[in-house]
Amino acid sequence: MTILIDQPELIGSRAEDQNLQEQTNELVLDGGFVVPKTMPNDGFVAPEINSFGKTFRDYNAESERQKSVEEFYRLQHINQTYDFVKKMREEYAKLDKAEMSIWECCELLNEVVDESDPDLDEPQIQHLLQSAEAIRKDYPDEDWLHLTALIHDLGKVLTLPKFGGLPQWAVVGDTFPLGCAFDESNVHHKYFKENPDSNNPAYNTKNGIYTEGCGLDNVMISWGHDDYMYLVAKENGTTLPSAGLFIVRYHSFYPLHKEGAYAHLMNEEDKENLKWLQVFNKYDLYSKSKVLVDVEKVKPYYLSLIEKYFPAKLRW
């Protein structure tokens, strides 16, 4: 089944995002999640600081998590190679790790904390619901986008023993292409010099082994929760629109959707789907909060969306 969706009507301009005004009033969503008062045009207002009192995605700020985050990226940049990603894709394409529902997987995320994230140290299910509830408020008619927010990080179960117990560097963090030069916009780019692929001349040009406009589907992206959840959703026959699957697969591809790097590899479909990813990204990044969502209160709504877009049980 193909679901047609309109292109997003962007709420608020980039200038508005960068010049936030101080907000004193708050809104409370269904789950008890508090968000800042909206802009006059009813758009989401991104807060200026994260739950640690720092600016978002500041990988140089001195914080209790900064050192561990940098060490994470050192290991990721050294170990994520073209051959490693190829091996992971082949292994996890078997979908033989578990059989469970989407909500059961959501509950498993209570055991996962993302060591690559400098903005939050809460269980992942809270981040999923915070993102989904914030989007639900601003885009009430796009239920596929609410569900996409709920599921986008479910692939982080890869860190759990049942799913292979992969190290965090093989599960989380910003993603990037393999098989072409490592763009300097990648976080902690300096550590790529120790990656074996840096010594392969075929991989060290702008296009590398690819051609301009080949499409991201033909590009080997570093392995992690994004690609795994995309694989699970696609192979289990989800009816989410292509924009939803694109968000799941590339939401950690910050060099592209934040810095504009690697855009030459996109095809026309990628460019259209990127518009929705850029809408989603604001909520994914800035809705991280120490204020927790009342899970049981919002659960019935999200169960109805899961039933609409996914089978009752999925192979993982």
N, C-alpha and C positions, 0 to 999 in steps of 0.2 A: 504494500500500500504506500502510495506517495502522498506526502502532506505538503501542500504549497503554503509558504509563509511570505508575508510582505517584508520588505526591507525595513529595518528598525527606524523608528522616528526618534532620533537622539534627544535625550533629555538633558538640557544644559550644554553649554559650549565648553571647549577645552579651556578657554580663558576663565570661565566660571569655576572650572575644577581647580585651576591654579591660584585663583584669588578668592579663597573661601572667606566668608565673613563669620565672625564669632556668633555662635548659636546658643541661646539660653533655654529654649523650649525643646521638648523631646516628644517623640511619637512612640507609642507602644503597639507592636504588632500582635497577632494572635497568640504567639507563643510567649509573650512577655518580654520579647526582645526589644530593647530601647534603641532607637536610631535618632540622629539629629533631626531637627525641624527641616522641612524641605525648602527648596528655593521657591520663589514666587510662582514659577511655572510647574511646581509640584515634582521637581526632579530630585534624585538622591544627592545629598550633600556628603562628600567624602571628608572624613575627619582629617585633621592635620597630623595627628600623632597616633602611634599604635598603643597596644596595651602595656608596653614597657616605657611609655613616655618619649619614644623616639619617632623620627619620621619613618614612613613606610619604605620598605626595601632599601634601607640604608645599611649596606654591608660593611661600612667603615666605622660606623658609630660604636663607641665603647659601651658595651652592654654585657650583661651576664651571659648572653648567648652568642656574642660576636665571634669569639675565638672558636667555638665548636662549629659555627656555621662556616667559617673560613676553612677549617680542617675538612669539613664535609666536601666543600667544592674542590679542594686539593685532590682528594681521593676520587671524586667523580671525574674530574678532568683528566686524570691519569689513566683511569680504568675503563672509561666508556670509549670503546673502539668500534670500528666498523664490524669486525669479526665477532666481537662480543654481542653486539646488538643483533646480528644475524642469528647467532646461536640462541639468544633469548626468545626471539620471535618464533623460531622453530619449536622450541621447548614448550612455550606457553600456548601455541596454537593448538595443542592437543586438548586443551580445556578438560583436563583430567584431575584437577586438584580438589574440586568440591562440586556439590549440587545444592543450591540454595536460592532463596528469593532475594530480591533487591533489598528489602527491609532487613532481612537477616544479616546481609552484608553491612548495612549501615550500622547495625548494633555491634558488629565486630570491630568497627573503627574506634570504639571506646578504649581499645587496647593500644592504639597507635598515636604517637606524637611525632610530628615532622621535624627532624633535627635541622633541616635546611632552611626553615622559616624563621626569620629574625623578628617576626611580628606577633607570634602567638605560641603559647605552649599548652593550650587546652586540647582535650580529646577532639579528634577530627570530626566526629558527628556534630559537634556544636558549630564548627566552621561551615559544614554543609548546610545546616538549617539556618544559620545566620545569613548566608549568601542567598539561599532560596527565599527566605521570608522578605528580605530587602527587595529582591527582584519582583516578587509577587505583589508588593505594594505598588511599584512603579509601572509594572507591565501585567496588570491583572488578567488580561485576555490571552496572554502567551503561556498557557499552562505547560507546554513542552519545555519552555525556558526555565520554569520553576523546577521541573523534574531534572532537567540537565544540571542545574545547580546542585540538586540533592545528590546526584550520582557522580559528579565530575571527579571526585577524589577517591572513589571506592577502590580503585586499583591499588591503593596504599596497603591493602591487606597482603600484598606481596612480602611485606616485612615479617608476617606471621609464619610460624613453622609449618602450618598446614599448606601454605602456598609457596613453600621453598625457603622461607626465612632469608630472603635476599638482604644484603646490606643496604643501608639507607641510600648510599650513593647510586644504587641500581634501581631505586624506586622513586625518589623524590628529587626536588630541586629543579632549576630551570633546564629546559631541554634545548638541544641544538643539533644541526645536521652533522652526520659523519659522511666521509667521502668527498669533502671539499674543505677549503681553508676555514679555520676557526676564526670567526669574525671577532674583532676587538671589543665589540659591544657585549660579549659574554662576560658575566660576572666572574671576577678573579681570573681573567684571561691568562695571566702569567703562568698558571700551572699547566696549560696545554703543552708547553714545551717538553714536558715529560711524558706526554701521550705518544705511544709507538706510532700512531698514524701521522704524527708530525714529521716522521722520517720517510714517508712514502710520497714521492714526487707526484704521483697520480692524484693524491688527495689535497695538494697544497696550492691549487689555483682557485679563483673565485667560483668557477663552475665545478671544478673537480671532475668527477665521473658523470656529472649531469649535464643537461642542456638547458638553456634559458627557457622558462615557461613550461618546463616538463610537468609541473604539478607536484604538490607536496606529497601526494599519495605514492609517488615514485621515488621519494627521497628517504634515505635511512636516517631516522631521527633517534637520538639517544634513548636508550630503553628506560622505561619507568612506568609509573602508575597510569599515565595518560594513554599510552599506546595499549597497555594491557586492558584497561576498561573499555577502550574503543573496540578492541578485538572481541571482548566478551559480549558487548552490546550488539555488535554487527552480526556475529556468528550465531547469536541466540534469537535473531529475527526481530529486533526492536523496530517499532514504527516511528521512532523519533525522526524528524526531518534531518536533512544532510547538515544543516547549520548546527543542530544539536550534537551530532557526531563529531563535527569539526571542532566544536568547543571542547568536548571531552578529550579529543586527541591532541589538541595544540594549545590548551590553556596555559601550559607551563613554558611555551615557546616565547618567552619574553624578548629575546633578541629580535624576533619578527614583529610582534604586535606592540612592543613598547619602543623599540629603537629603529624599526624599519629595515633591519638587516635581513639578508637572504630573500628579499621580496622578489628578486629576479627569477626565483625558482617557481613562483606561484603561477597557476593558470587562471583563467577567468572565473571558474567556479570557486577557487580558493579566495579570490579577491572579494567575491560577493559574500561568502561565508565569514570572511575576516571582519566584516562590518558588525555582525552579531557577536563575534568573539570580543571585539573592542567594547561593546555594550556590556557584555558579561564580566569582563575583566575588572571594571570599576567595583562591582559588587563582590567579586571574588577576593579582591585585594583589601578594600576599605571597610568591609563589613565585619572584619575580625574584631572581636570584642570580648572583654571579660564578663559581659552581661550574657547570661545563658538563656537559651530558648527552652520553653516548657515543652519537652519532647512529646509527652502524652497528649497535649492539647492540639498539636498540629499533625500528629500521626495519621488520623483518619483522612485528612485531605491528601497527604502524600501517598497513602495506600491506594486511594482512588486513581491517582495519576499513574502509579506503577501498574495497576491492573489495566489501564488504558493503553499503555505503550510497551509493556513487557509481558512475557509469559510468566506463569506463577512460579516456576522454578527455572533457574538458568544453570548451565554448565560453566564452571570457572576454571 
